[in-house]
């Protein structure tokens, strides 16, 4: 097994626990203001929406999802996560957090995405064609051309994937930042 493949496996396993650790460090370093928290909504709200929208389309490991947000980017869930994370970095008012997030995303999410693409390539014969039409992360403005039916958002899939947790998490982080802001003032 190559070093790259080994790191991809490790990155997949540590990304969630590392996220919780980062959240604790984030709250410790955060120096929010009401203005930074308000401005951060410009990234956090679309990120939460995108994650929820994507969760209503994806059938993980069952089919190659190519409709809905997946016709614009191959990784709308990760893009949504990035928008949320960088939105909260803006809310925190900390360049250290912003730079740490950038490093973490490059070190953890890029290998994870590559590992998942290897899986998809192995299990879905049309993945390479899809990958040639749809960018990995930054979305196309128009949907990729497809012979597939347009697909529909499924509330049941959204609930099955428990994507409402992203919204509840965002609310909890805003509440923690507001408490931090009030605590710092006194």
N, C-alpha and C positions, 0 to 999 in steps of 0.2 A: 504494500500500500504506500502510495507516495505521501510526502509531507503535506501536499496540498489537500489530498483526499482526507488525510487524518485530521487536518485542521477543520475541514468542512464538517466532519462528523462531530468534532468537539464544539464548533460554533453552534451547530443545531441544538446541541444539548444544553449549552450554558446560556443561551440568549434570554430565556425567561428568568432564571434565577439572577442573572446579571442585571436584568431590568429592574428587579426589586431592589437589589443593592444600589443601583444607580439612583433609584427614586429616593432612597434614604440620604445619599450624598447630595442629591439635587436639593432636597428640602433644607439640608444643613447650609448649603452654599447660596441658596436663593435669597435675593434682595429685591423682591417684587415691589412695584408701585401699582396704584390703581390704574394708571395709564398703560403700563406694560401688560398688565393682566387684560385690560380691555383690547389693546392692539393684538394680543396673542390669539384672540378669538378668530382673527382673519386666517389663521393657519389651523388652529385646533378644530373649529367647527367643520370646515371642509374635510379635514382628516377623519373625524368621527363619522361624518356622512359617507365618505368614500368607503371606509371599512364596512359600514353597515350595508351599503348598496352592493358591494362586492360579495359579501357573505350571502346575500340573497340570490346570487347566481351560481356560485361555485359548488361543485359536487366533488369534493376532495377525493382523489385517488380513484374515482369512478369514471370520470370522463374529462377530456381536455376542454375546459370552459373557454369559449371564444366569443361569447356575446356579452352584452352589457358593458361594464367597465373593462372587461377582458378584451374587448375589441379595440381599446385605446392603449392599454398597458398590460404587459404580462403579469405584473405584480401590483395590482391595485391595493391589496391588503398591506403590503410593505410600504407603498407610497403613502397610504393613509397614516400608517404608523409614523413615518418620517415627518409628515405634516404636523401630527399631534406633538411629537417629541420636540421638533424645532419651534413649534408654537409655544410650548412650555418653557423652552430655553429662553425665548423672547420674554415670556411672562416673568421669568426669574431675574431678568436683567443682568445676566452673567455671561461674559465672553468665555470664561473657563468652562461653563456647562456647555455652551454652544460648540466649542472646539472638542471637548470630550465626547459629545454626541457624534460629531462628524467622524472622529477616530473609531468610535464603537460601531457605527454603522458600516464603515469600510471594513473593519476587522471581523465583524460578526455577521452582518446581513448580506454582504456581497458573497462570502463563501456559502452561506446558507442558500441564497438564491441559485448559485451555480450548482450546488448539490441537488436542489429540487429540480433544476432544469435537466440534470443528468437522469434523474428518475423519470421525469416526463418524457424525455427523449427515448428512454428504454421501453416505456410502457405505452406510448402513443405514437403511432407511425407518422402522423401528420404534424408532430411538434415542430420539426425543422421548417416546414412551410409556414406555420403559424409564427414562429420566431422571426422569420424573414420579413413578415408583414407588420408585426406589432413590436414596439420597442420594449426593452427589458423593464425600464422603470419610468422614465419621463414620458408622459402620454402623448400620443398623436392627437391632433385636434379633431380629426374626423375618424370615424370607425373604420377599421380594416374591412376590405371587401370580403364577403364570405358567401358561400352557397348554403349556409346553414339557416334554419329559421331564426328569427331575431332573438328568441329567448325572452323570458319574462322574469321579473323579480319575484322571488318566492318568500313570503313572510315565514313560512314553515322552515325553510333553509336558514334564514336569518336567525330564527329562534333556536334551531338545532345547533348552529355554530356559536350560540350565546354571545353574539356580537354586541348585544346591549351592554355587556360588561365594559366595553370601551367608553361608552357614554357615562356609565356610573363611575368608572375610573377617572374620567376627565372632570366630572363634577367633584369627586373626592379631592383631586389634586388642586382644583381651584379653591375648594374650601380650606385645604391645608395652607395654600399660599395666602389666602385672606387672613387666616389665623396667624400665620407667620408675620404678615404685614402689620396686623394689629399688635402683636407681641413686640415687634421691633420698635414701634412708636412709643411704647410705654416703658 
